[in-house]
Every structure is written in C-alpha cells, then in structure tokens.
Amino acid sequence: MRNSVGIVKVLGVVSLLLILFSCGSSKTGKGEVKSLQFDNPLAEQRADPFVTKAEDGNYYFIATVPEYDRIEIRKSKTINGIKEAEPVIIWRKHDKGVMGNHIWAPELHRIDGKWYVYFAAGSAEEKWKIRMYALSNPSADPTKGEWKEEGQVVSKRDDFSLDATTFELNDQRYMIWTDRASDTIMNTGLYIAEMTSPTTLADHQVVISQPTHNWEIQGHRVNEAPAVLVRHNKVFVTFSASATDANYSIGLMWADADADLLDPNSWHKLPEPVFYSNPALKRFGPGHNSFTKAEDGETDIMIYHARNYKEIDGEPLYDPNRHTRARVLKWKDGMPFFGQELSDKEMSMKNLK
C-alpha cells in the first residue's frame, strides 16, 4: 500500500512539472521567470505588432493586416494564446476620403478610463497622404463596446505623419511619432511633444532623431516606429530604420527620466543598430517592435515582426510575410540587451545578467 501511495505521489509531482513546462516558463522560489518559450510566430502576416497587458491580466494584440483595410484586436490570457485567439474587427477603412487607404501600425492604449487606438491612414483617393488618427472606446474590454472615430491627431508638420506611440512620465503624457524631419532631404524622423488630451498635441514639437548613419538610409532614409520603455531612471526608445526589406533594423536611443525630453540634446542615440537581419537564424528585416510584460508581471518581452527569407519580389510593403514574434528582453549594466546573435529560443533560455 505504501509503495502504491508513493507511486501516486511521484506521478503527481511529474504531472505538476509537465503542467509547468507546458505553460512555457519555469520560476524560481522568488517568482522570477528563468525561461520563457514562445510559440513563434505568434501571428503570421501581421506586421507592426503591439501587445498590451491590461489591468485584468488579459493581453490585447493589435497589428497591421496585409490588406491594409481594417483594424483587429485579439484577446488572450497568455502571450502564447495570441496565436489561437480569434481576431475581432473593430473598424474598417472608409470607402471615400480620409482614413480610406493604407491602414497602418495601430497601437492600443488605456488612458483615463478609455481605450484609444492610434493608427496611420492615407485617403481613399491619395494613399500616400498618410496622417495619424485615433479611435476611442469606454468599454473595459476593447474587443467589445462601441468605437468612436476621434479624427486626426494633428501635428504642426502635418506632412507624412504616422507610427504614433504614447507614454506617461511624471504625470505628463507624451507622444512620439514619425514625420518628415528635414526641409532639404527627403526623410522621416522622430518627433516628441506633450499631449494636452489623448488626441491633441501641445504646440512645442521637436525632432529628436533623423537618419544619418549608413544603416538608417538603406533603400529609404527612415526613422520610424518608436517604442518606449521606462526603466532604470531612463526613457529608452527603440525605432526602426531603412526600407522594410532585409535592411530594416532596430536602433536605440535614450534620455534620463528627469531630463527635459523636449530638448533634443537630452537624447543619446547608439551609432549602430541593436537588432537586425541575421541570415543564420533566418531572421530578416526585424523591426517595428513594442514591449510588454510576461505573465509574471516583471519580465520584459519584446514583440516584433520579421520575415524568414531575404529575397522579395516587388515593393517590400506589399510582401505580406512579416510575421509577429516574441522574445525576452534582457538587461546588462542598466541597458537593454537584444541578443542579436541569439535566437528567440536562446534569448528566452539564457540566464544573462
């Protein structure tokens, strides 16, 4: 009898271990996740991915669809669950006029008790007349309720504005976005401004980055797709550069959290990219990332898109195979470590400090 009970106990322990490993993570006694495994790609043919973890613990995923014609949200209890989550269409492009073409790069943010989606769109008649727009929804669950068109988020440059992201620091909300940043060179750069409401910008708007390094000007002169992470008393901003083919790469800049973020001199930019194509890993053109937290509420996760091949027929923007992926973001000496030479799996497993 005692042997039988012992066998049952052993089987119970084995079953528990199997359950833990099937969840894709293991924890130390302090609750720290030592390894995370993601079922990549999390979403095929979804570019410019953005994942936010809500207060209720649910993950909401939003991204560019290859048809450029609608905005969808997926809801999941886990990051891996995004893969099987059913997309809910919350909005479709207009047949005429503004918001009628090139529906790009939606982001989902909870602000003052409402959900807001910021996205870029051209007009039905002029698809390259790209501007920033917003939707709002008071529902606690952004896959439910009614979405209201808030109209354009107007910037002073108002030339080719897109890729808006927002964050709050010291009780002040900011927006960082992309627009033409030079009067002499055809390029795009990063702007920052304080926000006077969730859909309006203060008048003082400054350029904090333009493409000047060789890796930022391959195919096109581009700085776009900012993503913000506030850690270690610094405001880190990743951004993407160059054309959206295998040249697409992620760069990094930062400012001290107590600095004047509207002073361009407060910002520091690394001269080399931090994440870029790696043929050995079949990772091409990684970019337009966002950040979220793992289920433990502590581990930083980078969400990004990439292709698994280099050669593209025609315009890269119309190649649909930019797939959403996830990987752990590590930290070394107070700076984010992206693991350029490591696969998503290796980055998740490796216990770097």
Residue, then its C-alpha position, 0 to 999 in steps of 0.5 A: m500500500r505504501n509503495s502504491v501511495g508513493i507511486v501516486k505521489v511521484l506521478g503527481v509531482v511529474s504531472l505538476l512539472l509537465i503542467l509547468f513546462s507546458c505553460g512555457s516558463s519555469k520560476t524560481g522560489k522568488g517568482e522570477v521567470k528563468s525561461l520563457q518559450f514562445d510559440n513563434p510566430l505568434a501571428e503570421q502576416r501581421a506586421d507592426p505588432f503591439v501587445t498590451k497587458a491590461e489591468d485584468g491580466n488579459y493581453y490585447f494584440i493589435a497589428t497591421v493586416p496585409e490588406y491594409d483595410r481594417i483594424e483587429i484586436r485579439k484577446s488572450k490570457t497568455i502571450n502564447g494564446i495570441k496565436e489561437a485567439e480569434p481576431v475581432i474587427i473593430w473598424r474598417k477603412h472608409d470607402k471615400g476620403v480620409m482614413g480610406n487607404h493604407i491602414w497602418a501600425p495601430e497601437l492600443h492604449r488605456i488612458d483615463g478610463k478609455w481605450y484609444v487606438y492610434f493608427a496611420a491612414g492615407s485617403a481613399e483617393e491619395k494613399w500616400k497622404i498618410r496622417m495619424y488618427a485615433l479611435s476611442n472606446p469606454s468599454a473595459d474590454p476593447t474587443k467589445g463596446e462601441w468605437k468612436e472615430e476621434g479624427q486626426v491627431v494633428s501635428k504642426r508638420d502635418d506632412f507624412s505623419l504616422d507610427a504614433t506611440t504614447f507614454e506617461l512620465n511624471d504625470q505628463r503624457y507624451m507622444i512620439w511619432t514619425d514625420r518628415a524631419s528635414d526641409t532639404i532631404m527627403n526623410t522621416g524622423l522622430y518627433i516628441a511633444e506633450m499631449t494636452s488630451p489623448t488626441t491633441l498635441a501641445d504646440h512645442q514639437v521637436v525632432i529628436s532623431q533623423p537618419t544619418h548613419n549608413w544603416e538608417i538610409q538603406g533603400h529609404r532614409v527612415n526613422e520610424a516606429p518608436a517604442v518606449l520603455v521606462r526603466h532604470n531612471k531612463v526613457f529608452v526608445t527603440f525605432s526602426a530604420s531603412a526600407t522594410d526589406a532585409n535592411y530594416s533594423i532596430g536602433l536605440m536611443w535614450a534620455d534620463a527620466d528627469a531630463d527635459l525630453l523636449d530638448p533634443n540634446s537630452w537624447h543619446k542615440l547608439p551609432e549602430p543598430v541593436f537588432y537586425s537581419n541575421p541570415a543564420l537564424k533566418r531572421f530578416g528585416p526585424g523591426h517595428n517592435s513594442f514591449t510588454k510584460a510576461e505573465d509574471g508581471e516583471t519580465d520584459i518581452m519584446i514583440y516584433h515582426a520579421r520575415n524568414y527569407k531575404e529575397i522579395d519580389g516587388e515593393p517590400l510593403y506589399d510582401p505580406n510575410r512579416h510575421t509577429r514574434a516574441r522574445v525576452l528582453k534582457w538587461k546588462d549594466g542598466m541597458p537593454f540587451f537584444g541578443q542579436e546573435l541569439s535566437d528567440k529560443e536562446m534569448s528566452m533560455k539564457n540566464l544573462k545578467 
